[in-house]
Amino acid sequence: MSFRIKKATVLGSGIMGSGIACHLANIGVQVHLLDLPGKDEKNRNAPAAEALAKA
């Protein structure tokens, strides 16, 4: 039996989570990177956006 993973969700945008998301995206998997909102309440996506910018 063979199958292809098309989408994945990674919980946590720390060092390990953002690295896993980058590896998955690099092989063509659509990735959703989720994390808890940071102290910056104006931008709820700040932790994930910061991890992606570093990658």
mmCIF file as Biopython writes it, N, C-alpha, C and O atoms, coordinates in Angstrom:
data_model
#
loop_
_atom_site.group_PDB
_atom_site.id
_atom_site.type_symbol
_atom_site.label_atom_id
_atom_site.label_alt_id
_atom_site.label_comp_id
_atom_site.label_asym_id
_atom_site.label_entity_id
_atom_site.label_seq_id
_atom_site.pdbx_PDB_ins_code
_atom_site.Cartn_x
_atom_site.Cartn_y
_atom_site.Cartn_z
_atom_site.occupancy
_atom_site.B_iso_or_equiv
_atom_site.auth_seq_id
_atom_site.auth_asym_id
_atom_site.pdbx_PDB_model_num
ATOM 1   N N  . MET A ? 1  ? 0.842  -1.156 0.000  1.0 0.0 1  A 1 
ATOM 2   C CA . MET A ? 1  ? 0.000  0.000  0.000  1.0 0.0 1  A 1 
ATOM 3   C C  . MET A ? 1  ? 0.901  1.237  0.000  1.0 0.0 1  A 1 
ATOM 4   O O  . MET A ? 1  ? 1.845  1.326  0.784  1.0 0.0 1  A 1 
ATOM 5   N N  . SER A ? 2  ? 0.606  2.164  -0.864 1.0 0.0 2  A 1 
ATOM 6   C CA . SER A ? 2  ? 1.354  3.421  -0.882 1.0 0.0 2  A 1 
ATOM 7   C C  . SER A ? 2  ? 0.373  4.588  -0.917 1.0 0.0 2  A 1 
ATOM 8   O O  . SER A ? 2  ? -0.728 4.480  -1.457 1.0 0.0 2  A 1 
ATOM 9   N N  . PHE A ? 3  ? 0.787  5.672  -0.347 1.0 0.0 3  A 1 
ATOM 10  C CA . PHE A ? 3  ? -0.037 6.875  -0.341 1.0 0.0 3  A 1 
ATOM 11  C C  . PHE A ? 3  ? 0.882  8.088  -0.295 1.0 0.0 3  A 1 
ATOM 12  O O  . PHE A ? 3  ? 2.062  7.974  0.034  1.0 0.0 3  A 1 
ATOM 13  N N  . ARG A ? 4  ? 0.335  9.235  -0.623 1.0 0.0 4  A 1 
ATOM 14  C CA . ARG A ? 4  ? 1.098  10.475 -0.630 1.0 0.0 4  A 1 
ATOM 15  C C  . ARG A ? 4  ? 0.463  11.453 0.350  1.0 0.0 4  A 1 
ATOM 16  O O  . ARG A ? 4  ? -0.742 11.704 0.296  1.0 0.0 4  A 1 
ATOM 17  N N  . ILE A ? 5  ? 1.276  12.002 1.242  1.0 0.0 5  A 1 
ATOM 18  C CA . ILE A ? 5  ? 0.803  13.005 2.185  1.0 0.0 5  A 1 
ATOM 19  C C  . ILE A ? 5  ? 0.745  14.339 1.456  1.0 0.0 5  A 1 
ATOM 20  O O  . ILE A ? 5  ? 1.748  14.791 0.904  1.0 0.0 5  A 1 
ATOM 21  N N  . LYS A ? 6  ? -0.431 14.977 1.450  1.0 0.0 6  A 1 
ATOM 22  C CA . LYS A ? 6  ? -0.610 16.239 0.737  1.0 0.0 6  A 1 
ATOM 23  C C  . LYS A ? 6  ? -0.622 17.436 1.671  1.0 0.0 6  A 1 
ATOM 24  O O  . LYS A ? 6  ? -0.188 18.525 1.294  1.0 0.0 6  A 1 
ATOM 25  N N  . LYS A ? 7  ? -1.121 17.239 2.903  1.0 0.0 7  A 1 
ATOM 26  C CA . LYS A ? 7  ? -1.230 18.335 3.867  1.0 0.0 7  A 1 
ATOM 27  C C  . LYS A ? 7  ? -0.759 17.847 5.230  1.0 0.0 7  A 1 
ATOM 28  O O  . LYS A ? 7  ? -0.920 16.676 5.573  1.0 0.0 7  A 1 
ATOM 29  N N  . ALA A ? 8  ? -0.175 18.761 6.002  1.0 0.0 8  A 1 
ATOM 30  C CA . ALA A ? 8  ? 0.234  18.436 7.371  1.0 0.0 8  A 1 
ATOM 31  C C  . ALA A ? 8  ? 0.058  19.675 8.236  1.0 0.0 8  A 1 
ATOM 32  O O  . ALA A ? 8  ? 0.147  20.805 7.756  1.0 0.0 8  A 1 
ATOM 33  N N  . THR A ? 9  ? -0.191 19.444 9.513  1.0 0.0 9  A 1 
ATOM 34  C CA . THR A ? 9  ? -0.289 20.529 10.481 1.0 0.0 9  A 1 
ATOM 35  C C  . THR A ? 9  ? 0.765  20.294 11.550 1.0 0.0 9  A 1 
ATOM 36  O O  . THR A ? 9  ? 0.858  19.203 12.113 1.0 0.0 9  A 1 
ATOM 37  N N  . VAL A ? 10 ? 1.563  21.327 11.829 1.0 0.0 10 A 1 
ATOM 38  C CA . VAL A ? 10 ? 2.600  21.256 12.846 1.0 0.0 10 A 1 
ATOM 39  C C  . VAL A ? 10 ? 2.187  22.157 14.000 1.0 0.0 10 A 1 
ATOM 40  O O  . VAL A ? 10 ? 1.902  23.338 13.802 1.0 0.0 10 A 1 
ATOM 41  N N  . LEU A ? 11 ? 2.154  21.601 15.202 1.0 0.0 11 A 1 
ATOM 42  C CA . LEU A ? 11 ? 1.790  22.364 16.396 1.0 0.0 11 A 1 
ATOM 43  C C  . LEU A ? 11 ? 3.062  22.845 17.076 1.0 0.0 11 A 1 
ATOM 44  O O  . LEU A ? 11 ? 3.894  22.043 17.500 1.0 0.0 11 A 1 
ATOM 45  N N  . GLY A ? 12 ? 3.205  24.158 17.177 1.0 0.0 12 A 1 
ATOM 46  C CA . GLY A ? 12 ? 4.376  24.747 17.821 1.0 0.0 12 A 1 
ATOM 47  C C  . GLY A ? 12 ? 5.375  25.227 16.788 1.0 0.0 12 A 1 
ATOM 48  O O  . GLY A ? 12 ? 5.822  24.448 15.945 1.0 0.0 12 A 1 
ATOM 49  N N  . SER A ? 13 ? 5.730  26.506 16.845 1.0 0.0 13 A 1 
ATOM 50  C CA . SER A ? 13 ? 6.649  27.079 15.857 1.0 0.0 13 A 1 
ATOM 51  C C  . SER A ? 13 ? 8.018  27.362 16.472 1.0 0.0 13 A 1 
ATOM 52  O O  . SER A ? 13 ? 8.709  28.296 16.065 1.0 0.0 13 A 1 
ATOM 53  N N  . GLY A ? 14 ? 8.400  26.553 17.445 1.0 0.0 14 A 1 
ATOM 54  C CA . GLY A ? 14 ? 9.735  26.701 18.028 1.0 0.0 14 A 1 
ATOM 55  C C  . GLY A ? 14 ? 10.793 26.146 17.085 1.0 0.0 14 A 1 
ATOM 56  O O  . GLY A ? 14 ? 10.546 25.999 15.888 1.0 0.0 14 A 1 
ATOM 57  N N  . ILE A ? 15 ? 11.951 25.843 17.612 1.0 0.0 15 A 1 
ATOM 58  C CA . ILE A ? 15 ? 13.048 25.351 16.776 1.0 0.0 15 A 1 
ATOM 59  C C  . ILE A ? 15 ? 12.654 24.056 16.066 1.0 0.0 15 A 1 
ATOM 60  O O  . ILE A ? 15 ? 12.843 23.928 14.856 1.0 0.0 15 A 1 
ATOM 61  N N  . MET A ? 16 ? 12.112 23.108 16.806 1.0 0.0 16 A 1 
ATOM 62  C CA . MET A ? 16 ? 11.778 21.826 16.207 1.0 0.0 16 A 1 
ATOM 63  C C  . MET A ? 16 ? 10.565 21.933 15.284 1.0 0.0 16 A 1 
ATOM 64  O O  . MET A ? 16 ? 10.594 21.399 14.175 1.0 0.0 16 A 1 
ATOM 65  N N  . GLY A ? 17 ? 9.512  22.603 15.713 1.0 0.0 17 A 1 
ATOM 66  C CA . GLY A ? 17 ? 8.306  22.711 14.894 1.0 0.0 17 A 1 
ATOM 67  C C  . GLY A ? 17 ? 8.545  23.442 13.585 1.0 0.0 17 A 1 
ATOM 68  O O  . GLY A ? 17 ? 8.078  23.004 12.533 1.0 0.0 17 A 1 
ATOM 69  N N  . SER A ? 18 ? 9.269  24.554 13.642 1.0 0.0 18 A 1 
ATOM 70  C CA . SER A ? 18 ? 9.529  25.296 12.398 1.0 0.0 18 A 1 
ATOM 71  C C  . SER A ? 18 ? 10.452 24.507 11.478 1.0 0.0 18 A 1 
ATOM 72  O O  . SER A ? 18 ? 10.322 24.585 10.256 1.0 0.0 18 A 1 
ATOM 73  N N  . GLY A ? 19 ? 11.387 23.747 12.052 1.0 0.0 19 A 1 
ATOM 74  C CA . GLY A ? 19 ? 12.264 22.905 11.236 1.0 0.0 19 A 1 
ATOM 75  C C  . GLY A ? 19 ? 11.489 21.810 10.529 1.0 0.0 19 A 1 
ATOM 76  O O  . GLY A ? 19 ? 11.708 21.550 9.346  1.0 0.0 19 A 1 
ATOM 77  N N  . ILE A ? 20 ? 10.585 21.171 11.250 1.0 0.0 20 A 1 
ATOM 78  C CA . ILE A ? 20 ? 9.747  20.132 10.646 1.0 0.0 20 A 1 
ATOM 79  C C  . ILE A ? 20 ? 8.882  20.728 9.546  1.0 0.0 20 A 1 
ATOM 80  O O  . ILE A ? 20 ? 8.747  20.139 8.473  1.0 0.0 20 A 1 
ATOM 81  N N  . ALA A ? 21 ? 8.296  21.891 9.803  1.0 0.0 21 A 1 
ATOM 82  C CA . ALA A ? 21 ? 7.457  22.550 8.797  1.0 0.0 21 A 1 
ATOM 83  C C  . ALA A ? 21 ? 8.270  22.886 7.549  1.0 0.0 21 A 1 
ATOM 84  O O  . ALA A ? 21 ? 7.781  22.725 6.430  1.0 0.0 21 A 1 
ATOM 85  N N  . CYS A ? 22 ? 9.496  23.346 7.730  1.0 0.0 22 A 1 
ATOM 86  C CA . CYS A ? 22 ? 10.353 23.671 6.580  1.0 0.0 22 A 1 
ATOM 87  C C  . CYS A ? 22 ? 10.680 22.431 5.760  1.0 0.0 22 A 1 
ATOM 88  O O  . CYS A ? 22 ? 10.646 22.473 4.530  1.0 0.0 22 A 1 
ATOM 89  N N  . HIS A ? 23 ? 10.997 21.327 6.434  1.0 0.0 23 A 1 
ATOM 90  C CA . HIS A ? 23 ? 11.307 20.089 5.711  1.0 0.0 23 A 1 
ATOM 91  C C  . HIS A ? 23 ? 10.102 19.596 4.922  1.0 0.0 23 A 1 
ATOM 92  O O  . HIS A ? 23 ? 10.233 19.177 3.772  1.0 0.0 23 A 1 
ATOM 93  N N  . LEU A ? 24 ? 8.934  19.649 5.540  1.0 0.0 24 A 1 
ATOM 94  C CA . LEU A ? 24 ? 7.729  19.212 4.839  1.0 0.0 24 A 1 
ATOM 95  C C  . LEU A ? 24 ? 7.425  20.102 3.641  1.0 0.0 24 A 1 
ATOM 96  O O  . LEU A ? 24 ? 7.100  19.610 2.561  1.0 0.0 24 A 1 
ATOM 97  N N  . ALA A ? 25 ? 7.531  21.407 3.834  1.0 0.0 25 A 1 
ATOM 98  C CA . ALA A ? 25 ? 7.264  22.343 2.741  1.0 0.0 25 A 1 
ATOM 99  C C  . ALA A ? 25 ? 8.274  22.148 1.607  1.0 0.0 25 A 1 
ATOM 100 O O  . ALA A ? 25 ? 7.933  22.296 0.434  1.0 0.0 25 A 1 
ATOM 101 N N  . ASN A ? 26 ? 9.503  21.818 1.958  1.0 0.0 26 A 1 
ATOM 102 C CA . ASN A ? 26 ? 10.559 21.634 0.958  1.0 0.0 26 A 1 
ATOM 103 C C  . ASN A ? 26 ? 10.276 20.450 0.033  1.0 0.0 26 A 1 
ATOM 104 O O  . ASN A ? 26 ? 10.721 20.448 -1.115 1.0 0.0 26 A 1 
ATOM 105 N N  . ILE A ? 27 ? 9.548  19.450 0.515  1.0 0.0 27 A 1 
ATOM 106 C CA . ILE A ? 27 ? 9.228  18.303 -0.338 1.0 0.0 27 A 1 
ATOM 107 C C  . ILE A ? 27 ? 7.843  18.418 -0.974 1.0 0.0 27 A 1 
ATOM 108 O O  . ILE A ? 27 ? 7.352  17.471 -1.588 1.0 0.0 27 A 1 
ATOM 109 N N  . GLY A ? 28 ? 7.217  19.592 -0.819 1.0 0.0 28 A 1 
ATOM 110 C CA . GLY A ? 28 ? 5.968  19.850 -1.526 1.0 0.0 28 A 1 
ATOM 111 C C  . GLY A ? 28 ? 4.693  19.608 -0.748 1.0 0.0 28 A 1 
ATOM 112 O O  . GLY A ? 28 ? 3.610  19.609 -1.332 1.0 0.0 28 A 1 
ATOM 113 N N  . VAL A ? 29 ? 4.793  19.399 0.557  1.0 0.0 29 A 1 
ATOM 114 C CA . VAL A ? 29 ? 3.612  19.191 1.381  1.0 0.0 29 A 1 
ATOM 115 C C  . VAL A ? 29 ? 3.065  20.549 1.814  1.0 0.0 29 A 1 
ATOM 116 O O  . VAL A ? 29 ? 3.828  21.420 2.231  1.0 0.0 29 A 1 
ATOM 117 N N  . GLN A ? 30 ? 1.749  20.732 1.717  1.0 0.0 30 A 1 
ATOM 118 C CA . GLN A ? 30 ? 1.123  21.962 2.207  1.0 0.0 30 A 1 
ATOM 119 C C  . GLN A ? 30 ? 1.123  21.898 3.731  1.0 0.0 30 A 1 
ATOM 120 O O  . GLN A ? 30 ? 0.605  20.942 4.308  1.0 0.0 30 A 1 
ATOM 121 N N  . VAL A ? 31 ? 1.701  22.912 4.393  1.0 0.0 31 A 1 
ATOM 122 C CA . VAL A ? 31 ? 1.881  22.875 5.839  1.0 0.0 31 A 1 
ATOM 123 C C  . VAL A ? 31 ? 1.120  24.016 6.511  1.0 0.0 31 A 1 
ATOM 124 O O  . VAL A ? 31 ? 1.151  25.160 6.057  1.0 0.0 31 A 1 
ATOM 125 N N  . HIS A ? 32 ? 0.437  23.676 7.603  1.0 0.0 32 A 1 
ATOM 126 C CA . HIS A ? 32 ? -0.193 24.658 8.481  1.0 0.0 32 A 1 
ATOM 127 C C  . HIS A ? 32 ? 0.638  24.674 9.759  1.0 0.0 32 A 1 
ATOM 128 O O  . HIS A ? 32 ? 0.766  23.649 10.428 1.0 0.0 32 A 1 
ATOM 129 N N  . LEU A ? 33 ? 1.198  25.823 10.101 1.0 0.0 33 A 1 
ATOM 130 C CA . LEU A ? 33 ? 2.030  25.966 11.294 1.0 0.0 33 A 1 
ATOM 131 C C  . LEU A ? 33 ? 1.233  26.718 12.345 1.0 0.0 33 A 1 
ATOM 132 O O  . LEU A ? 33 ? 0.892  27.885 12.154 1.0 0.0 33 A 1 
ATOM 133 N N  . LEU A ? 34 ? 0.935  26.051 13.458 1.0 0.0 34 A 1 
ATOM 134 C CA . LEU A ? 34 ? 0.096  26.632 14.500 1.0 0.0 34 A 1 
ATOM 135 C C  . LEU A ? 34 ? 0.886  26.823 15.787 1.0 0.0 34 A 1 
ATOM 136 O O  . LEU A ? 34 ? 1.742  26.006 16.129 1.0 0.0 34 A 1 
ATOM 137 N N  . ASP A ? 35 ? 0.595  27.899 16.492 1.0 0.0 35 A 1 
ATOM 138 C CA . ASP A ? 35 ? 1.210  28.157 17.787 1.0 0.0 35 A 1 
ATOM 139 C C  . ASP A ? 35 ? 0.262  29.029 18.595 1.0 0.0 35 A 1 
ATOM 140 O O  . ASP A ? 35 ? -0.664 29.631 18.052 1.0 0.0 35 A 1 
ATOM 141 N N  . LEU A ? 36 ? 0.503  29.088 19.885 1.0 0.0 36 A 1 
ATOM 142 C CA . LEU A ? 36 ? -0.282 29.972 20.741 1.0 0.0 36 A 1 
ATOM 143 C C  . LEU A ? 36 ? 0.109  31.418 20.469 1.0 0.0 36 A 1 
ATOM 144 O O  . LEU A ? 36 ? 1.261  31.689 20.130 1.0 0.0 36 A 1 
ATOM 145 N N  . PRO A ? 37 ? -0.837 32.357 20.612 1.0 0.0 37 A 1 
ATOM 146 C CA . PRO A ? 37 ? -0.498 33.760 20.386 1.0 0.0 37 A 1 
ATOM 147 C C  . PRO A ? 37 ? 0.561  34.227 21.385 1.0 0.0 37 A 1 
ATOM 148 O O  . PRO A ? 37 ? 0.564  33.811 22.544 1.0 0.0 37 A 1 
ATOM 149 N N  . GLY A ? 38 ? 1.443  35.081 20.928 1.0 0.0 38 A 1 
ATOM 150 C CA . GLY A ? 38 ? 2.481  35.625 21.792 1.0 0.0 38 A 1 
ATOM 151 C C  . GLY A ? 38 ? 1.976  36.811 22.596 1.0 0.0 38 A 1 
ATOM 152 O O  . GLY A ? 38 ? 0.773  37.056 22.674 1.0 0.0 38 A 1 
ATOM 153 N N  . LYS A ? 39 ? 2.890  37.528 23.178 1.0 0.0 39 A 1 
ATOM 154 C CA . LYS A ? 39 ? 2.542  38.692 23.993 1.0 0.0 39 A 1 
ATOM 155 C C  . LYS A ? 39 ? 1.994  39.824 23.141 1.0 0.0 39 A 1 
ATOM 156 O O  . LYS A ? 39 ? 1.254  40.674 23.637 1.0 0.0 39 A 1 
ATOM 157 N N  . ASP A ? 40 ? 2.353  39.841 21.862 1.0 0.0 40 A 1 
ATOM 158 C CA . ASP A ? 40 ? 1.898  40.870 20.933 1.0 0.0 40 A 1 
ATOM 159 C C  . ASP A ? 40 ? 0.458  40.554 20.520 1.0 0.0 40 A 1 
ATOM 160 O O  . ASP A ? 40 ? 0.238  39.829 19.549 1.0 0.0 40 A 1 
ATOM 161 N N  . GLU A ? 41 ? -0.502 41.081 21.236 1.0 0.0 41 A 1 
ATOM 162 C CA . GLU A ? 41 ? -1.912 40.784 20.973 1.0 0.0 41 A 1 
ATOM 163 C C  . GLU A ? 41 ? -2.400 41.365 19.647 1.0 0.0 41 A 1 
ATOM 164 O O  . GLU A ? 41 ? -3.423 40.917 19.129 1.0 0.0 41 A 1 
ATOM 165 N N  . LYS A ? 42 ? -1.704 42.339 19.091 1.0 0.0 42 A 1 
ATOM 166 C CA . LYS A ? 42 ? -2.133 42.933 17.822 1.0 0.0 42 A 1 
ATOM 167 C C  . LYS A ? 42 ? -1.932 41.960 16.666 1.0 0.0 42 A 1 
ATOM 168 O O  . LYS A ? 42 ? -2.705 41.969 15.707 1.0 0.0 42 A 1 
ATOM 169 N N  . ASN A ? 43 ? -0.916 41.133 16.746 1.0 0.0 43 A 1 
ATOM 170 C CA . ASN A ? 43 ? -0.635 40.170 15.683 1.0 0.0 43 A 1 
ATOM 171 C C  . ASN A ? 43 ? -0.628 38.771 16.284 1.0 0.0 43 A 1 
ATOM 172 O O  . ASN A ? 43 ? 0.375  38.342 16.856 1.0 0.0 43 A 1 
ATOM 173 N N  . ARG A ? 44 ? -1.741 38.061 16.155 1.0 0.0 44 A 1 
ATOM 174 C CA . ARG A ? 44 ? -1.852 36.724 16.740 1.0 0.0 44 A 1 
ATOM 175 C C  . ARG A ? 44 ? -0.941 35.715 16.053 1.0 0.0 44 A 1 
ATOM 176 O O  . ARG A ? 44 ? -0.655 34.661 16.622 1.0 0.0 44 A 1 
ATOM 177 N N  . ASN A ? 45 ? -0.481 36.014 14.847 1.0 0.0 45 A 1 
ATOM 178 C CA . ASN A ? 45 ? 0.386  35.094 14.106 1.0 0.0 45 A 1 
ATOM 179 C C  . ASN A ? 45 ? 1.862  35.406 14.289 1.0 0.0 45 A 1 
ATOM 180 O O  . ASN A ? 45 ? 2.697  34.862 13.567 1.0 0.0 45 A 1 
ATOM 181 N N  . ALA A ? 46 ? 2.201  36.266 15.237 1.0 0.0 46 A 1 
ATOM 182 C CA . ALA A ? 46 ? 3.586  36.678 15.412 1.0 0.0 46 A 1 
ATOM 183 C C  . ALA A ? 46 ? 4.559  35.530 15.647 1.0 0.0 46 A 1 
ATOM 184 O O  . ALA A ? 46 ? 5.617  35.521 15.018 1.0 0.0 46 A 1 
ATOM 185 N N  . PRO A ? 47 ? 4.264  34.547 16.525 1.0 0.0 47 A 1 
ATOM 186 C CA . PRO A ? 47 ? 5.236  33.466 16.726 1.0 0.0 47 A 1 
ATOM 187 C C  . PRO A ? 47 ? 5.505  32.660 15.456 1.0 0.0 47 A 1 
ATOM 188 O O  . PRO A ? 47 ? 6.659  32.362 15.151 1.0 0.0 47 A 1 
ATOM 189 N N  . ALA A ? 48 ? 4.468  32.308 14.722 1.0 0.0 48 A 1 
ATOM 190 C CA . ALA A ? 48 ? 4.651  31.527 13.500 1.0 0.0 48 A 1 
ATOM 191 C C  . ALA A ? 48 ? 5.320  32.361 12.417 1.0 0.0 48 A 1 
ATOM 192 O O  . ALA A ? 48 ? 6.185  31.857 11.700 1.0 0.0 48 A 1 
ATOM 193 N N  . ALA A ? 49 ? 4.938  33.615 12.285 1.0 0.0 49 A 1 
ATOM 194 C CA . ALA A ? 49 ? 5.553  34.492 11.275 1.0 0.0 49 A 1 
ATOM 195 C C  . ALA A ? 49 ? 7.033  34.703 11.550 1.0 0.0 49 A 1 
ATOM 196 O O  . ALA A ? 49 ? 7.842  34.745 10.623 1.0 0.0 49 A 1 
ATOM 197 N N  . GLU A ? 50 ? 7.385  34.836 12.822 1.0 0.0 50 A 1 
ATOM 198 C CA . GLU A ? 50 ? 8.793  35.020 13.199 1.0 0.0 50 A 1 
ATOM 199 C C  . GLU A ? 50 ? 9.606  33.762 12.876 1.0 0.0 50 A 1 
ATOM 200 O O  . GLU A ? 50 ? 10.727 33.859 12.375 1.0 0.0 50 A 1 
ATOM 201 N N  . ALA A ? 51 ? 9.049  32.597 13.159 1.0 0.0 51 A 1 
ATOM 202 C CA . ALA A ? 51 ? 9.750  31.339 12.854 1.0 0.0 51 A 1 
ATOM 203 C C  . ALA A ? 51 ? 9.942  31.170 11.356 1.0 0.0 51 A 1 
ATOM 204 O O  . ALA A ? 51 ? 11.003 30.731 10.914 1.0 0.0 51 A 1 
ATOM 205 N N  . LEU A ? 52 ? 8.923  31.515 10.567 1.0 0.0 52 A 1 
ATOM 206 C CA . LEU A ? 52 ? 9.057  31.410 9.110  1.0 0.0 52 A 1 
ATOM 207 C C  . LEU A ? 52 ? 10.062 32.410 8.565  1.0 0.0 52 A 1 
ATOM 208 O O  . LEU A ? 52 ? 10.788 32.100 7.620  1.0 0.0 52 A 1 
ATOM 209 N N  . ALA A ? 53 ? 10.118 33.607 9.143  1.0 0.0 53 A 1 
ATOM 210 C CA . ALA A ? 53 ? 11.079 34.607 8.689  1.0 0.0 53 A 1 
ATOM 211 C C  . ALA A ? 53 ? 12.520 34.147 8.956  1.0 0.0 53 A 1 
ATOM 212 O O  . ALA A ? 53 ? 13.414 34.387 8.145  1.0 0.0 53 A 1 
ATOM 213 N N  . LYS A ? 54 ? 12.734 33.488 10.096 1.0 0.0 54 A 1 
ATOM 214 C CA . LYS A ? 54 ? 14.068 32.972 10.424 1.0 0.0 54 A 1 
ATOM 215 C C  . LYS A ? 54 ? 14.471 31.837 9.499  1.0 0.0 54 A 1 
ATOM 216 O O  . LYS A ? 54 ? 15.651 31.662 9.195  1.0 0.0 54 A 1 
ATOM 217 N N  . ALA A ? 55 ? 13.482 31.061 9.050  1.0 0.0 55 A 1 
ATOM 218 C CA . ALA A ? 55 ? 13.780 29.921 8.169  1.0 0.0 55 A 1 
ATOM 219 C C  . ALA A ? 55 ? 14.170 30.407 6.798  1.0 0.0 55 A 1 
ATOM 220 O O  . ALA A ? 55 ? 14.458 29.599 5.915  1.0 0.0 55 A 1 
#
